[in-house]
Amino acid sequence: VANGDRELCLDSACKPEDMHKPVGLWPCHGQGGNQYWMYSKTGEIRRDEACLDYSGQEVILYPCHGSKGNQFWDYDEDSKLLRHGSSDKCLAINAAKTKLVMEVCNSDYERQQWTLENYDSSKL
């Protein structure tokens, strides 16, 4: 999951001690590992049993529960926006490019544009 010009990627370890912590950003390296995420058929962005979760504060890793809610993300391949289901805000990078934030959606903002490698809407 890479932002805009593929400079920064979502990057987090998924060990038990990493749960409930903010999801990190790191320069994209293309080697998978902590930057390997899956967009599930139910709208989760997940690594193993950990999902991106937003409940009004920070975007964190949380054990996947399969009930959508705070873990439901809608990806628009044309605008490249990742819209959070229950808040209707979009995943973005702050202006300093140091952390993930949630903002009112605006497809003109590159900091809200994400590329999901190998995304294929026909498989959803």
N, CA, C and O atoms as a GROMACS GRO file, in nm:
protein
  496
    1VAL      N    1   0.087  -0.116   0.000
    1VAL     CA    2   0.000   0.000   0.000
    1VAL      C    3   0.092   0.122   0.000
    1VAL      O    4   0.151   0.156   0.102
    2ALA      N    5   0.102   0.187  -0.116
    2ALA     CA    6   0.197   0.297  -0.134
    2ALA      C    7   0.124   0.428  -0.157
    2ALA      O    8   0.020   0.432  -0.222
    3ASN      N    9   0.179   0.536  -0.102
    3ASN     CA   10   0.119   0.667  -0.119
    3ASN      C   11   0.168   0.732  -0.247
    3ASN      O   12   0.286   0.724  -0.281
    4GLY      N   13   0.076   0.798  -0.317
    4GLY     CA   14   0.105   0.883  -0.431
    4GLY      C   15   0.213   0.833  -0.523
    4GLY      O   16   0.190   0.742  -0.604
    5ASP      N   17   0.330   0.890  -0.513
    5ASP     CA   18   0.440   0.858  -0.603
    5ASP      C   19   0.520   0.736  -0.556
    5ASP      O   20   0.634   0.716  -0.599
    6ARG      N   21   0.460   0.655  -0.470
    6ARG     CA   22   0.521   0.532  -0.418
    6ARG      C   23   0.647   0.559  -0.335
    6ARG      O   24   0.735   0.474  -0.324
    7GLU      N   25   0.652   0.677  -0.279
    7GLU     CA   26   0.765   0.712  -0.194
    7GLU      C   27   0.753   0.648  -0.056
    7GLU      O   28   0.851   0.596  -0.003
    8LEU      N   29   0.631   0.651   0.002
    8LEU     CA   30   0.609   0.598   0.136
    8LEU      C   31   0.506   0.487   0.133
    8LEU      O   32   0.407   0.493   0.060
    9CYS      N   33   0.531   0.384   0.214
    9CYS     CA   34   0.441   0.269   0.222
    9CYS      C   35   0.398   0.244   0.366
    9CYS      O   36   0.469   0.279   0.461
   10LEU      N   37   0.280   0.183   0.381
   10LEU     CA   38   0.240   0.135   0.513
   10LEU      C   39   0.341   0.030   0.554
   10LEU      O   40   0.375  -0.058   0.475
   11ASP      N   41   0.387   0.036   0.676
   11ASP     CA   42   0.494  -0.053   0.721
   11ASP      C   43   0.477  -0.079   0.871
   11ASP      O   44   0.494   0.012   0.952
   12SER      N   45   0.445  -0.202   0.906
   12SER     CA   46   0.430  -0.237   1.047
   12SER      C   47   0.457  -0.384   1.069
   12SER      O   48   0.420  -0.468   0.988
   13ALA      N   49   0.522  -0.413   1.179
   13ALA     CA   50   0.533  -0.552   1.223
   13ALA      C   51   0.397  -0.592   1.279
   13ALA      O   52   0.318  -0.506   1.319
   14CYS      N   53   0.370  -0.720   1.283
   14CYS     CA   54   0.239  -0.766   1.330
   14CYS      C   55   0.251  -0.865   1.444
   14CYS      O   56   0.170  -0.957   1.456
   15LYS      N   57   0.350  -0.847   1.527
   15LYS     CA   58   0.362  -0.933   1.644
   15LYS      C   59   0.258  -0.890   1.748
   15LYS      O   60   0.206  -0.779   1.740
   16PRO      N   61   0.226  -0.977   1.842
   16PRO     CA   62   0.126  -0.940   1.944
   16PRO      C   63   0.153  -0.806   2.012
   16PRO      O   64   0.060  -0.731   2.042
   17GLU      N   65   0.280  -0.776   2.035
   17GLU     CA   66   0.312  -0.650   2.103
   17GLU      C   67   0.292  -0.527   2.013
   17GLU      O   68   0.297  -0.414   2.061
   18ASP      N   69   0.270  -0.550   1.882
   18ASP     CA   70   0.248  -0.438   1.790
   18ASP      C   71   0.100  -0.400   1.779
   18ASP      O   72   0.067  -0.296   1.723
   19MET      N   73   0.013  -0.484   1.832
   19MET     CA   74  -0.130  -0.455   1.827
   19MET      C   75  -0.161  -0.330   1.908
   19MET      O   76  -0.095  -0.300   2.008
   20HIS      N   77  -0.262  -0.258   1.865
   20HIS     CA   78  -0.310  -0.136   1.931
   20HIS      C   79  -0.211  -0.021   1.917
   20HIS      O   80  -0.224   0.080   1.986
   21LYS      N   81  -0.111  -0.034   1.830
   21LYS     CA   82  -0.014   0.073   1.808
   21LYS      C   83  -0.037   0.134   1.670
   21LYS      O   84  -0.089   0.068   1.580
   22PRO      N   85   0.002   0.262   1.652
   22PRO     CA   86  -0.016   0.326   1.522
   22PRO      C   87   0.059   0.252   1.411
   22PRO      O   88   0.169   0.200   1.432
   23VAL      N   89  -0.002   0.248   1.293
   23VAL     CA   90   0.062   0.187   1.176
   23VAL      C   91   0.168   0.284   1.126
   23VAL      O   92   0.146   0.404   1.118
   24GLY      N   93   0.285   0.229   1.092
   24GLY     CA   94   0.397   0.312   1.052
   24GLY      C   95   0.403   0.342   0.903
   24GLY      O   96   0.331   0.282   0.823
   25LEU      N   97   0.489   0.436   0.869
   25LEU     CA   98   0.522   0.471   0.731
   25LEU      C   99   0.672   0.455   0.714
   25LEU      O  100   0.749   0.486   0.804
   26TRP      N  101   0.712   0.407   0.598
   26TRP     CA  102   0.854   0.388   0.572
   26TRP      C  103   0.875   0.400   0.422
   26TRP      O  104   0.784   0.369   0.345
   27PRO      N  105   0.993   0.443   0.379
   27PRO     CA  106   1.016   0.444   0.234
   27PRO      C  107   0.989   0.306   0.173
   27PRO      O  108   1.032   0.204   0.228
   28CYS      N  109   0.920   0.304   0.061
   28CYS     CA  110   0.886   0.177  -0.004
   28CYS      C  111   1.012   0.107  -0.050
   28CYS      O  112   1.100   0.168  -0.111
   29HIS      N  113   1.022  -0.024  -0.020
   29HIS     CA  114   1.142  -0.099  -0.058
   29HIS      C  115   1.111  -0.214  -0.154
   29HIS      O  116   1.203  -0.274  -0.210
   30GLY      N  117   0.984  -0.247  -0.174
   30GLY     CA  118   0.947  -0.350  -0.270
   30GLY      C  119   0.984  -0.492  -0.230
   30GLY      O  120   0.979  -0.582  -0.314
   31GLN      N  121   1.021  -0.513  -0.104
   31GLN     CA  122   1.066  -0.645  -0.060
   31GLN      C  123   0.961  -0.720   0.022
   31GLN      O  124   0.989  -0.826   0.078
   32GLY      N  125   0.838  -0.666   0.027
   32GLY     CA  126   0.734  -0.734   0.105
   32GLY      C  127   0.756  -0.714   0.254
   32GLY      O  128   0.770  -0.600   0.300
   33GLY      N  129   0.760  -0.823   0.327
   33GLY     CA  130   0.784  -0.815   0.472
   33GLY      C  131   0.681  -0.728   0.541
   33GLY      O  132   0.561  -0.749   0.526
   34ASN      N  133   0.729  -0.630   0.617
   34ASN     CA  134   0.640  -0.542   0.693
   34ASN      C  135   0.558  -0.449   0.604
   34ASN      O  136   0.469  -0.379   0.653
   35GLN      N  137   0.588  -0.449   0.473
   35GLN     CA  138   0.511  -0.368   0.379
   35GLN      C  139   0.416  -0.452   0.294
   35GLN      O  140   0.356  -0.401   0.199
   36TYR      N  141   0.401  -0.579   0.327
   36TYR     CA  142   0.312  -0.668   0.251
   36TYR      C  143   0.175  -0.669   0.317
   36TYR      O  144   0.158  -0.722   0.427
   37TRP      N  145   0.078  -0.610   0.249
   37TRP     CA  146  -0.059  -0.601   0.300
   37TRP      C  147  -0.153  -0.663   0.198
   37TRP      O  148  -0.120  -0.671   0.080
   38MET      N  149  -0.268  -0.706   0.243
   38MET     CA  150  -0.369  -0.762   0.154
   38MET      C  151  -0.499  -0.684   0.172
   38MET      O  152  -0.539  -0.653   0.284
   39TYR      N  153  -0.563  -0.651   0.059
   39TYR     CA  154  -0.696  -0.590   0.063
   39TYR      C  155  -0.796  -0.704   0.046
   39TYR      O  156  -0.803  -0.764  -0.062
   40SER      N  157  -0.872  -0.734   0.150
   40SER     CA  158  -0.960  -0.851   0.148
   40SER      C  159  -1.092  -0.823   0.076
   40SER      O  160  -1.126  -0.708   0.050
   41LYS      N  161  -1.164  -0.929   0.045
   41LYS     CA  162  -1.294  -0.916  -0.020
   41LYS      C  163  -1.394  -0.842   0.067
   41LYS      O  164  -1.493  -0.788   0.017
   42THR      N  165  -1.370  -0.838   0.197
   42THR     CA  166  -1.462  -0.770   0.288
   42THR      C  167  -1.414  -0.628   0.323
   42THR      O  168  -1.466  -0.566   0.416
   43GLY      N  169  -1.314  -0.577   0.248
   43GLY     CA  170  -1.270  -0.439   0.267
   43GLY      C  171  -1.170  -0.417   0.378
   43GLY      O  172  -1.152  -0.304   0.424
   44GLU      N  173  -1.106  -0.524   0.423
   44GLU     CA  174  -1.001  -0.510   0.525
   44GLU      C  175  -0.867  -0.484   0.457
   44GLU      O  176  -0.842  -0.532   0.347
   45ILE      N  177  -0.782  -0.408   0.524
   45ILE     CA  178  -0.641  -0.397   0.486
   45ILE      C  179  -0.567  -0.471   0.594
   45ILE      O  180  -0.559  -0.425   0.708
   46ARG      N  181  -0.512  -0.588   0.558
   46ARG     CA  182  -0.464  -0.678   0.664
   46ARG      C  183  -0.326  -0.733   0.634
   46ARG      O  184  -0.283  -0.744   0.519
   47ARG      N  185  -0.258  -0.769   0.743
   47ARG     CA  186  -0.134  -0.847   0.741
   47ARG      C  187  -0.158  -0.960   0.838
   47ARG      O  188  -0.173  -0.938   0.958
   48ASP      N  189  -0.161  -1.080   0.786
   48ASP     CA  190  -0.187  -1.197   0.870
   48ASP      C  191  -0.319  -1.176   0.945
   48ASP      O  192  -0.424  -1.162   0.882
   49GLU      N  193  -0.316  -1.174   1.077
   49GLU     CA  194  -0.440  -1.158   1.154
   49GLU      C  195  -0.460  -1.016   1.206
   49GLU      O  196  -0.548  -0.990   1.288
   50ALA      N  197  -0.378  -0.923   1.156
   50ALA     CA  198  -0.387  -0.783   1.200
   50ALA      C  199  -0.449  -0.697   1.090
   50ALA      O  200  -0.416  -0.713   0.973
   51CYS      N  201  -0.538  -0.607   1.130
   51CYS     CA  202  -0.607  -0.520   1.034
   51CYS      C  203  -0.586  -0.372   1.068
   51CYS      O  204  -0.569  -0.336   1.185
   52LEU      N  205  -0.589  -0.287   0.964
   52LEU     CA  206  -0.594  -0.144   0.986
   52LEU      C  207  -0.728  -0.110   1.050
   52LEU      O  208  -0.832  -0.153   1.001
   53ASP      N  209  -0.725  -0.035   1.156
   53ASP     CA  210  -0.844  -0.005   1.234
   53ASP      C  211  -0.842   0.143   1.272
   53ASP      O  212  -0.739   0.195   1.315
   54TYR      N  213  -0.956   0.210   1.256
   54TYR     CA  214  -0.965   0.351   1.293
   54TYR      C  215  -1.092   0.373   1.373
   54TYR      O  216  -1.202   0.344   1.326
   55SER      N  217  -1.076   0.425   1.494
   55SER     CA  218  -1.193   0.450   1.578
   55SER      C  219  -1.201   0.594   1.624
   55SER      O  220  -1.262   0.624   1.727
   56GLY      N  221  -1.138   0.685   1.549
   56GLY     CA  222  -1.149   0.826   1.580
   56GLY      C  223  -1.020   0.891   1.627
   56GLY      O  224  -1.010   1.014   1.629
   57GLN      N  225  -0.921   0.811   1.664
   57GLN     CA  226  -0.793   0.867   1.706
   57GLN      C  227  -0.689   0.838   1.598
   57GLN      O  228  -0.690   0.901   1.492
   58GLU      N  229  -0.599   0.743   1.623
   58GLU     CA  230  -0.497   0.709   1.525
   58GLU      C  231  -0.534   0.582   1.450
   58GLU      O  232  -0.615   0.502   1.498
   59VAL      N  233  -0.475   0.565   1.332
   59VAL     CA  234  -0.491   0.441   1.256
   59VAL      C  235  -0.396   0.340   1.319
   59VAL      O  236  -0.275   0.359   1.320
   60ILE      N  237  -0.454   0.232   1.370
   60ILE     CA  238  -0.375   0.134   1.445
   60ILE      C  239  -0.390  -0.005   1.385
   60ILE      O  240  -0.475  -0.030   1.300
   61LEU      N  241  -0.304  -0.095   1.432
   61LEU     CA  242  -0.321  -0.238   1.405
   61LEU      C  243  -0.410  -0.295   1.513
   61LEU      O  244  -0.396  -0.264   1.631
   62TYR      N  245  -0.503  -0.379   1.471
   62TYR     CA  246  -0.595  -0.440   1.566
   62TYR      C  247  -0.627  -0.579   1.515
   62TYR      O  248  -0.637  -0.599   1.394
   63PRO      N  249  -0.644  -0.676   1.602
   63PRO     CA  250  -0.678  -0.810   1.553
   63PRO      C  251  -0.804  -0.804   1.465
   63PRO      O  252  -0.904  -0.744   1.502
   64CYS      N  253  -0.796  -0.866   1.348
   64CYS     CA  254  -0.909  -0.865   1.255
   64CYS      C  255  -1.029  -0.934   1.319
   64CYS      O  256  -1.016  -1.041   1.378
   65HIS      N  257  -1.147  -0.871   1.307
   65HIS     CA  258  -1.268  -0.930   1.366
   65HIS      C  259  -1.372  -0.968   1.262
   65HIS      O  260  -1.470  -1.035   1.296
   66GLY      N  261  -1.355  -0.927   1.136
   66GLY     CA  262  -1.446  -0.967   1.030
   66GLY      C  263  -1.583  -0.902   1.033
   66GLY      O  264  -1.672  -0.944   0.960
   67SER      N  265  -1.601  -0.800   1.116
   67SER     CA  266  -1.732  -0.735   1.129
   67SER      C  267  -1.737  -0.597   1.063
   67SER      O  268  -1.824  -0.516   1.093
   68LYS      N  269  -1.642  -0.571   0.973
   68LYS     CA  270  -1.631  -0.442   0.905
   68LYS      C  271  -1.616  -0.330   1.007
   68LYS      O  272  -1.512  -0.324   1.073
   69GLY      N  273  -1.714  -0.242   1.023
   69GLY     CA  274  -1.704  -0.135   1.123
   69GLY      C  275  -1.577  -0.054   1.109
   69GLY      O  276  -1.550   0.003   1.003
   70ASN      N  277  -1.497  -0.048   1.216
   70ASN     CA  278  -1.374   0.031   1.218
   70ASN      C  279  -1.265  -0.026   1.127
   70ASN      O  280  -1.162   0.039   1.106
   71GLN      N  281  -1.286  -0.146   1.072
   71GLN     CA  282  -1.185  -0.210   0.987
   71GLN      C  283  -1.228  -0.215   0.840
   71GLN      O  284  -1.165  -0.284   0.760
   72PHE      N  285  -1.334  -0.142   0.804
   72PHE     CA  286  -1.381  -0.144   0.665
   72PHE      C  287  -1.326  -0.024   0.589
   72PHE      O  288  -1.342   0.091   0.630
   73TRP      N  289  -1.259  -0.054   0.478
   73TRP     CA  290  -1.199   0.049   0.392
   73TRP      C  291  -1.248   0.026   0.249
   73TRP      O  292  -1.244  -0.086   0.198
   74ASP      N  293  -1.293   0.132   0.184
   74ASP     CA  294  -1.342   0.124   0.046
   74ASP      C  295  -1.239   0.190  -0.044
   74ASP      O  296  -1.212   0.309  -0.032
   75TYR      N  297  -1.181   0.111  -0.136
   75TYR     CA  298  -1.078   0.163  -0.226
   75TYR      C  299  -1.140   0.200  -0.359
   75TYR      O  300  -1.210   0.119  -0.420
   76ASP      N  301  -1.116   0.322  -0.405
   76ASP     CA  302  -1.161   0.369  -0.536
   76ASP      C  303  -1.040   0.372  -0.628
   76ASP      O  304  -0.950   0.456  -0.612
   77GLU      N  305  -1.039   0.280  -0.723
   77GLU     CA  306  -0.922   0.266  -0.810
   77GLU      C  307  -0.897   0.390  -0.896
   77GLU      O  308  -0.783   0.419  -0.930
   78ASP      N  309  -1.002   0.463  -0.930
   78ASP     CA  310  -0.987   0.582  -1.014
   78ASP      C  311  -0.929   0.700  -0.936
   78ASP      O  312  -0.832   0.762  -0.980
   79SER      N  313  -0.988   0.732  -0.822
   79SER     CA  314  -0.940   0.845  -0.742
   79SER      C  315  -0.822   0.807  -0.654
   79SER      O  316  -0.749   0.893  -0.606
   80LYS      N  317  -0.804   0.677  -0.633
   80LYS     CA  318  -0.700   0.620  -0.546
   80LYS      C  319  -0.722   0.652  -0.398
   80LYS      O  320  -0.629   0.645  -0.318
   81LEU      N  321  -0.846   0.685  -0.362
   81LEU     CA  322  -0.877   0.714  -0.223
   81LEU      C  323  -0.910   0.586  -0.148
   81LEU      O  324  -0.974   0.496  -0.202
   82LEU      N  325  -0.867   0.579  -0.023
   82LEU     CA  326  -0.905   0.473   0.070
   82LEU      C  327  -0.998   0.535   0.174
   82LEU      O  328  -0.953   0.598   0.270
   83ARG      N  329  -1.128   0.516   0.151
   83ARG     CA  330  -1.230   0.577   0.236
   83ARG      C  331  -1.268   0.481   0.348
   83ARG      O  332  -1.299   0.364   0.324
   84HIS      N  333  -1.264   0.532   0.470
   84HIS     CA  334  -1.299   0.452   0.587
   84HIS      C  335  -1.450   0.447   0.600
   84HIS      O  336  -1.517   0.550   0.598
   85GLY      N  337  -1.504   0.326   0.615
   85GLY     CA  338  -1.648   0.306   0.613
   85GLY      C  339  -1.726   0.380   0.718
   85GLY      O  340  -1.819   0.454   0.684
   86SER      N  341  -1.693   0.365   0.845
   86SER     CA  342  -1.778   0.421   0.949
   86SER      C  343  -1.756   0.570   0.974
   86SER      O  344  -1.844   0.636   1.028
   87SER      N  345  -1.640   0.624   0.937
   87SER     CA  346  -1.614   0.767   0.960
   87SER      C  347  -1.631   0.849   0.833
   87SER      O  348  -1.649   0.971   0.841
   88ASP      N  349  -1.627   0.785   0.716
   88ASP     CA  350  -1.634   0.851   0.585
   88ASP      C  351  -1.516   0.946   0.563
   88ASP      O  352  -1.526   1.038   0.481
   89LYS      N  353  -1.406   0.925   0.634
   89LYS     CA  354  -1.284   1.001   0.612
   89LYS      C  355  -1.188   0.916   0.528
   89LYS      O  356  -1.209   0.796   0.510
   90CYS      N  357  -1.083   0.981   0.478
   90CYS     CA  358  -0.988   0.909   0.394
   90CYS      C  359  -0.850   0.900   0.459
   90CYS      O  360  -0.806   0.991   0.530
   91LEU      N  361  -0.784   0.788   0.433
   91LEU     CA  362  -0.649   0.766   0.482
   91LEU      C  363  -0.555   0.862   0.410
   91LEU      O  364  -0.561   0.876   0.288
   92ALA      N  365  -0.467   0.926   0.486
   92ALA     CA  366  -0.376   1.025   0.430
   92ALA      C  367  -0.245   1.024   0.508
   92ALA      O  368  -0.232   0.960   0.612
   93ILE      N  369  -0.148   1.096   0.453
   93ILE     CA  370  -0.021   1.118   0.520
   93ILE      C  371  -0.018   1.265   0.562
   93ILE      O  372  -0.058   1.352   0.484
   94ASN      N  373   0.026   1.293   0.683
   94ASN     CA  374   0.032   1.433   0.727
   94ASN      C  375   0.130   1.512   0.640
   94ASN      O  376   0.212   1.454   0.569
   95ALA      N  377   0.121   1.645   0.647
   95ALA     CA  378   0.202   1.731   0.561
   95ALA      C  379   0.352   1.708   0.580
   95ALA      O  380   0.429   1.721   0.484
   96ALA      N  381   0.393   1.675   0.701
   96ALA     CA  382   0.535   1.651   0.729
   96ALA      C  383   0.582   1.513   0.680
   96ALA      O  384   0.701   1.482   0.686
   97LYS      N  385   0.487   1.432   0.633
   97LYS     CA  386   0.516   1.296   0.583
   97LYS      C  387   0.576   1.207   0.691
   97LYS      O  388   0.667   1.128   0.665
   98THR      N  389   0.524   1.221   0.813
   98THR     CA  390   0.577   1.142   0.924
   98THR      C  391   0.479   1.041   0.980
   98THR      O  392   0.519   0.948   1.050
   99LYS      N  393   0.348   1.057   0.951
   99LYS     CA  394   0.252   0.963   1.007
   99LYS      C  395   0.122   0.961   0.929
   99LYS      O  396   0.093   1.050   0.849
  100LEU      N  397   0.043   0.856   0.954
  100LEU     CA  398  -0.089   0.843   0.894
  100LEU      C  399  -0.188   0.930   0.969
  100LEU      O  400  -0.182   0.941   1.092
  101VAL      N  401  -0.278   0.992   0.894
  101VAL     CA  402  -0.388   1.070   0.952
  101VAL      C  403  -0.514   1.038   0.874
  101VAL      O  404  -0.509   0.978   0.767
  102MET      N  405  -0.627   1.079   0.928
  102MET     CA  406  -0.755   1.066   0.860
  102MET      C  407  -0.807   1.207   0.831
  102MET      O  408  -0.804   1.294   0.919
  103GLU      N  409  -0.854   1.230   0.707
  103GLU     CA  410  -0.898   1.362   0.666
  103GLU      C  411  -1.029   1.353   0.589
  103GLU      O  412  -1.066   1.246   0.540
  104VAL      N  413  -1.098   1.467   0.578
  104VAL     CA  414  -1.211   1.476   0.487
  104VAL      C  415  -1.158   1.444   0.348
  104VAL      O  416  -1.055   1.498   0.307
  105CYS      N  417  -1.227   1.357   0.276
  105CYS     CA  418  -1.177   1.308   0.148
  105CYS      C  419  -1.169   1.419   0.043
  105CYS      O  420  -1.261   1.499   0.027
  106ASN      N  421  -1.056   1.422  -0.029
  106ASN     CA  422  -1.036   1.515  -0.139
  106ASN      C  423  -0.938   1.450  -0.237
  106ASN      O  424  -0.820   1.438  -0.208
  107SER      N  425  -0.990   1.409  -0.353
  107SER     CA  426  -0.907   1.335  -0.448
  107SER      C  427  -0.798   1.422  -0.512
  107SER      O  428  -0.712   1.369  -0.582
  108ASP      N  429  -0.801   1.554  -0.488
  108ASP     CA  430  -0.695   1.641  -0.540
  108ASP      C  431  -0.569   1.635  -0.454
  108ASP      O  432  -0.462   1.677  -0.498
  109TYR      N  433  -0.581   1.583  -0.333
  109TYR     CA  434  -0.466   1.578  -0.242
  109TYR      C  435  -0.386   1.450  -0.265
  109TYR      O  436  -0.436   1.340  -0.243
  110GLU      N  437  -0.262   1.467  -0.310
  110GLU     CA  438  -0.179   1.349  -0.334
  110GLU      C  439  -0.155   1.270  -0.206
  110GLU      O  440  -0.136   1.148  -0.210
  111ARG      N  441  -0.154   1.338  -0.092
  111ARG     CA  442  -0.130   1.267   0.034
  111ARG      C  443  -0.243   1.171   0.070
  111ARG      O  444  -0.229   1.090   0.161
  112GLN      N  445  -0.357   1.179  -0.004
  112GLN     CA  446  -0.468   1.086   0.016
  112GLN      C  447  -0.474   0.979  -0.093
  112GLN      O  448  -0.563   0.894  -0.091
  113GLN      N  449  -0.382   0.982  -0.188
  113GLN     CA  450  -0.386   0.888  -0.300
  113GLN      C  451  -0.295   0.769  -0.272
  113GLN      O  452  -0.178   0.784  -0.238
  114TRP      N  453  -0.353   0.649  -0.289
  114TRP     CA  454  -0.282   0.526  -0.255
  114TRP      C  455  -0.285   0.430  -0.373
  114TRP      O  456  -0.383   0.422  -0.446
  115THR      N  457  -0.177   0.358  -0.389
  115THR     CA  458  -0.169   0.253  -0.491
  115THR      C  459  -0.164   0.118  -0.421
  115THR      O  460  -0.078   0.094  -0.336
  116LEU      N  461  -0.256   0.031  -0.459
  116LEU     CA  462  -0.256  -0.106  -0.408
  116LEU      C  463  -0.200  -0.194  -0.519
  116LEU      O  464  -0.268  -0.219  -0.619
  117GLU      N  465  -0.080  -0.241  -0.503
  117GLU     CA  466  -0.015  -0.324  -0.604
  117GLU      C  467  -0.097  -0.451  -0.627
  117GLU      O  468  -0.143  -0.515  -0.532
  118ASN      N  469  -0.113  -0.487  -0.753
  118ASN     CA  470  -0.188  -0.607  -0.793
  118ASN      C  471  -0.337  -0.600  -0.760
  118ASN      O  472  -0.404  -0.703  -0.756
  119TYR      N  473  -0.390  -0.479  -0.737
  119TYR     CA  474  -0.534  -0.464  -0.710
  119TYR      C  475  -0.613  -0.503  -0.834
  119TYR      O  476  -0.581  -0.459  -0.945
  120ASP      N  477  -0.715  -0.585  -0.816
  120ASP     CA  478  -0.801  -0.628  -0.926
  120ASP      C  479  -0.944  -0.632  -0.876
  120ASP      O  480  -0.983  -0.725  -0.804
  121SER      N  481  -1.023  -0.531  -0.913
  121SER     CA  482  -1.160  -0.521  -0.861
  121SER      C  483  -1.247  -0.638  -0.903
  121SER      O  484  -1.348  -0.666  -0.838
  122SER      N  485  -1.210  -0.708  -1.011
  122SER     CA  486  -1.292  -0.822  -1.056
  122SER      C  487  -1.281  -0.940  -0.960
  122SER      O  488  -1.363  -1.032  -0.965
  123LYS      N  489  -1.181  -0.939  -0.872
  123LYS     CA  490  -1.163  -1.049  -0.777
  123LYS      C  491  -1.234  -1.024  -0.644
  123LYS      O  492  -1.232  -1.109  -0.555
  124LEU      N  493  -1.296  -0.907  -0.631
  124LEU     CA  494  -1.364  -0.874  -0.505
  124LEU      C  495  -1.506  -0.926  -0.504
  124LEU      O  496  -1.578  -0.908  -0.406
   0.00000   0.00000   0.00000
